[in-house]
């Protein structure tokens, strides 16, 4: 009797333990590759697990020290094996094109990423893709012309229509539609790219991703017939310039643009007058900016002074000069390049000294420390388009670097260049001061890209375009 009781208790304990922790004993399953910025908590949330679930399945890991590229066994994903790789959804990706390109099943893609609707494939989000050993993905794409069949396409490509139908998940060789984006095992066509874009577009992209408040975005496009490209991102009309067979546009994302989903629409007009276009939603994330309050001269926050001045500055930085004067990375305009007193995007409340007057805004540039009279250097070549005293910005200089990119330098004690001057990178253009709306002498540097202020640090840390 005692043996039966002990056996019963042990069985009950085993059942209870496996019911509470059904995945801890798992030793096989799909492996997730740790990405930059990943934490154990974030990974667990992504797969609807707890941190303890991951630790139980990966007893050798150090929860406080994940390494990029490290492999983690993901428990609870029955029927899945191989590696779970992360891919950023790029412009042109759709659920259909991803399934055709990667040959992943729709059920797996939806399950791993908890997708409810195909429209959830927003540009900039991370997508988990299961990759099996020996799995084939495709890059060469094509679109059937009107009245062109898969039989005709297969003959031209040296393939067969049934293979093309299978790869593209079509019901049969008769099911291909004109202008539909299909994939082929033929990799000899160097002009093809992995994209769900219309056939006239050889490629189109936006980077860096994800987009965030205050970022500078580079939009690139190539068309088969070098047809002109136009585009809209959020509410901004892009300005394209041709370089090395590409059409390139730079666009700043406003620091106060609400995080969320915004459209990116790109189109081109063919010689026969027909238009090919593609639109997809892109994710704009928060810049995670700080907040601060400043006490300043009331005259510098009076709308009668600030509004006309803002209009003046916007009119100066709005034109897009078709010549790109810079080549390579921008350099710091400050004598002390790594000493900052305030960063771009900081949310600010300005209080008028001795009054109850206040205004709210954000810091549109990067402030460098340094005393009165220090030299200010041009961060890149360009032409001076403004040099004059202002109420809020003090003694101000604006340089046009071309392609809709401008630098602004406020609060100077002395201006050393004039409108019309062409300046070289590193040339002294003025001296640090404390004029305008300030709490002390410093160098304020702004970068404008197609009418929007952006984070200048990005221009010091990477090369655009």
Secondary structure, 3 states (H helix, E strand, C coil): CHHHHHHHHHHHHHHHHHHHCCCCCCCCCCEEECCCCCCHHHHHHHCCCCHHHHHHHCCCCCCCCCCCCCEEECCCCCCCCCEEEEEECCCCCCHHHHHHHHCCCHHHHHHHHCCCCHHHCCECCEEEEEECCCCCCCCEEEECCCCCCHHHHHHHHCCCHHHHHHHCCCCCCCCCCCCCEEEECCCCCCCCCCCCCCCCEEEEEEECCCEECCCEEEEEEEECCCCCEEEEECCEECCCEEECCEEEEEEECCCCCCCEEEEEEEEEECCCCCEEEEEEEEEEECCCCCEEEEEECHHHCCHHHHHHHHHHHHHHHCCCCCCCCCCCCCCCCCCCCCCEEECCCCEEEEEECCCCCEEEEECCCEEECCCCCCEEECCCCEEEEEEEEECCCEEEEEEEEECCEEEEEEEECEECCCCCCEECCCCEEEECECCCCCCCCEEEEEEEECCEEECHHHHHHCCCC
